[in-house]
Amino acid sequence: MSQRDKIFEMLRGFDTVMLVTAAADGRIEGRPMQIVDIDDRTGNIWFFTGLGSRKVHEISDNAQVAVVCQQEHSTYLSLSGIGMIVHEPSRVRQLWREPLRVWFPDGPEAPDLRLLVVEPRIAEYWDNRGANRLEYMFEAAKAYVSGTRPEVGESDQHGRVPL
């Protein structure tokens, strides 16, 4: 499996992620967001948002965003890219899920409902699942005993990947 494929295999393990944006005054803002789709062809990550939300204004001012994921103490993923606000009513209807009505009581026809798309440009992962976890524990124990740092380079366990 390529590192790119690994990134998206890991990403599909998350239904909620942290979306990080920059406010106009330079503050970094993060909030949990539910993924509604991951495009197999482009790698774009799709979310629903309300047009009047702070994140929409922040992305309008500065499209640089990050998507950050963590699962227990075994899977970490960070993607940086470009955020875009999209008005595509047919795509909204296609991606709509009834539990989202909690946030959008008018359903997929809500006038302020928009799609927020993240086009990832670079990703970094740390995968300590299964055999990778054993490998890391071995490297950590070896480093502890020898007084050095663990040797964890670009591998199945860690990678930085342009997308």
TIZANU-859178 format. One record per residue (C-alpha): x, y, z; residue number from 1; residue in three letters. Coordinates in steps of 0.1 Angstrom, whole numbers. Layout:
> east,north,up,n,res
> X,Y,Z,NUM,ALA;
...
END
This chain:
> east,north,up,n,res
> 0,0,0,1,MET;
> 13,34,-9,2,SER;
> 17,61,18,3,GLN;
> -11,81,1,4,ARG;
> -34,51,3,5,ASP;
> -24,46,39,6,LYS;
> -34,82,47,7,ILE;
> -69,77,33,8,PHE;
> -73,43,48,9,GLU;
> -65,58,82,10,MET;
> -88,88,75,11,LEU;
> -117,65,67,12,ARG;
> -114,52,103,13,GLY;
> -126,86,116,14,PHE;
> -162,99,115,15,ASP;
> -154,131,134,16,THR;
> -122,152,131,17,VAL;
> -110,186,143,18,MET;
> -111,213,117,19,LEU;
> -85,240,124,20,VAL;
> -87,275,109,21,THR;
> -71,309,114,22,ALA;
> -91,338,127,23,ALA;
> -86,373,112,24,ALA;
> -67,383,143,25,ASP;
> -43,354,140,26,GLY;
> -58,331,166,27,ARG;
> -60,295,157,28,ILE;
> -95,280,161,29,GLU;
> -105,244,161,30,GLY;
> -138,226,163,31,ARG;
> -151,190,158,32,PRO;
> -166,183,124,33,MET;
> -184,152,112,34,GLN;
> -170,139,78,35,ILE;
> -198,134,53,36,VAL;
> -177,122,24,37,ASP;
> -141,115,13,38,ILE;
> -137,117,-25,39,ASP;
> -118,85,-36,40,ASP;
> -105,103,-67,41,ARG;
> -93,136,-53,42,THR;
> -90,129,-16,43,GLY;
> -112,159,-8,44,ASN;
> -129,158,26,45,ILE;
> -165,170,27,46,TRP;
> -184,185,57,47,PHE;
> -217,204,62,48,PHE;
> -216,239,76,49,THR;
> -240,268,82,50,GLY;
> -233,298,60,51,LEU;
> -232,322,91,52,GLY;
> -207,302,111,53,SER;
> -174,316,122,54,ARG;
> -154,290,103,55,LYS;
> -170,301,70,56,VAL;
> -158,337,77,57,HIS;
> -123,324,87,58,GLU;
> -120,303,56,59,ILE;
> -131,333,34,60,SER;
> -103,354,49,61,ASP;
> -77,326,50,62,ASN;
> -83,293,31,63,ALA;
> -54,275,48,64,GLN;
> -69,248,71,65,VAL;
> -59,217,89,66,ALA;
> -78,185,97,67,VAL;
> -65,167,128,68,VAL;
> -74,132,139,69,CYS;
> -66,110,169,70,GLN;
> -78,76,178,71,GLN;
> -70,63,213,72,GLU;
> -32,62,216,73,HIS;
> -26,44,183,74,SER;
> -35,65,153,75,THR;
> -27,102,146,76,TYR;
> -33,120,114,77,LEU;
> -28,156,104,78,SER;
> -37,170,69,79,LEU;
> -31,206,58,80,SER;
> -48,221,28,81,GLY;
> -72,245,13,82,ILE;
> -107,250,26,83,GLY;
> -136,260,3,84,MET;
> -172,268,9,85,ILE;
> -194,253,-18,86,VAL;
> -231,258,-27,87,HIS;
> -242,226,-45,88,GLU;
> -278,218,-35,89,PRO;
> -278,185,-54,90,SER;
> -246,173,-37,91,ARG;
> -261,184,-3,92,VAL;
> -291,162,-10,93,ARG;
> -269,133,-21,94,GLN;
> -247,135,11,95,LEU;
> -275,143,35,96,TRP;
> -280,120,66,97,ARG;
> -310,124,89,98,GLU;
> -289,127,122,99,PRO;
> -276,160,108,100,LEU;
> -311,175,113,101,ARG;
> -300,182,149,102,VAL;
> -277,209,134,103,TRP;
> -298,218,104,104,PHE;
> -335,215,114,105,PRO;
> -347,224,79,106,ASP;
> -329,194,65,107,GLY;
> -311,194,32,108,PRO;
> -332,223,19,109,GLU;
> -320,247,47,110,ALA;
> -312,280,30,111,PRO;
> -279,285,49,112,ASP;
> -266,249,45,113,LEU;
> -233,247,26,114,ARG;
> -206,222,19,115,LEU;
> -172,228,33,116,LEU;
> -145,211,13,117,VAL;
> -109,205,23,118,VAL;
> -85,198,-5,119,GLU;
> -56,182,14,120,PRO;
> -21,192,1,121,ARG;
> 1,174,27,122,ILE;
> -5,148,53,123,ALA;
> 15,134,82,124,GLU;
> 6,102,101,125,TYR;
> 17,82,131,126,TRP;
> 3,47,130,127,ASP;
> 9,27,162,128,ASN;
> -17,0,155,129,ARG;
> -10,-37,156,130,GLY;
> 26,-46,146,131,ALA;
> 36,-9,143,132,ASN;
> 28,-6,180,133,ARG;
> 51,-35,189,134,LEU;
> 78,-20,167,135,GLU;
> 74,14,184,136,TYR;
> 75,-2,219,137,MET;
> 107,-21,210,138,PHE;
> 123,11,197,139,GLU;
> 112,30,228,140,ALA;
> 125,4,252,141,ALA;
> 158,2,232,142,LYS;
> 161,40,234,143,ALA;
> 153,41,271,144,TYR;
> 180,15,280,145,VAL;
> 206,31,257,146,SER;
> 198,67,267,147,GLY;
> 191,77,231,148,THR;
> 160,86,211,149,ARG;
> 138,60,194,150,PRO;
> 146,54,157,151,GLU;
> 113,61,141,152,VAL;
> 118,73,106,153,GLY;
> 96,73,75,154,GLU;
> 80,39,75,155,SER;
> 47,22,79,156,ASP;
> 46,38,113,157,GLN;
> 53,74,103,158,HIS;
> 53,94,71,159,GLY;
> 49,129,57,160,ARG;
> 32,127,23,161,VAL;
> 25,154,-3,162,PRO;
> -10,149,-17,163,LEU;
END
